[in-house]
């Protein structure tokens, strides 16, 4: 395991986001396209490799934790503007990290 400093960790802008739209990605086995509402910070499009673990209905309106300041990445299917946090693996399943009730889109994770 490579350790990082507190200064390196502080560079991450982790925010609460609400999944406002979920779309299938044609010809992608794992990816789905998510539209994330970050409140006053706006809307971001994120491609996530969670297609096998979550149905569209389970994701819509779900609160998630988003890496807000990740450099956008051009992908075959479009531009991904961030990342949602999840744990697990293909073997045991994938589990999205979700905030407790009361958290609002755009809130900074501390």
BELCOR-V158673 format. One record per backbone hydrogen bond with DSSP energy under -0.5 kcal/mol. NH is the residue of the N-H (numbers start at 0). CO is the residue of the C=O. If there is no record, write none. Layout:
# BELCOR-V158673
nh = {NH & NH}
co = {CO & CO}
This chain:
# BELCOR-V158673
nh = {2 & 8 & 9 & 10 & 10 & 11 & 13 & 14 & 15 & 16 & 17 & 18 & 19 & 19 & 20 & 22 & 24 & 25 & 27 & 31 & 32 & 33 & 33 & 34 & 35 & 35 & 36 & 37 & 37 & 40 & 41 & 43 & 45 & 47 & 47 & 49 & 50 & 52 & 53 & 57 & 58 & 58 & 59 & 60 & 61 & 63 & 64 & 65 & 66 & 67 & 67 & 69 & 72 & 74 & 77 & 79 & 80 & 80 & 82 & 84 & 86 & 88 & 92 & 94 & 96 & 102 & 105 & 106 & 108}
co = {0 & 4 & 5 & 6 & 7 & 8 & 11 & 65 & 106 & 63 & 36 & 61 & 17 & 34 & 34 & 32 & 30 & 23 & 24 & 47 & 22 & 31 & 45 & 20 & 33 & 43 & 17 & 35 & 41 & 37 & 38 & 35 & 33 & 31 & 45 & 47 & 29 & 49 & 49 & 54 & 54 & 55 & 55 & 18 & 58 & 16 & 96 & 14 & 82 & 12 & 65 & 66 & 79 & 77 & 74 & 72 & 44 & 78 & 66 & 64 & 94 & 92 & 88 & 86 & 84 & 99 & 15 & 103 & 13}
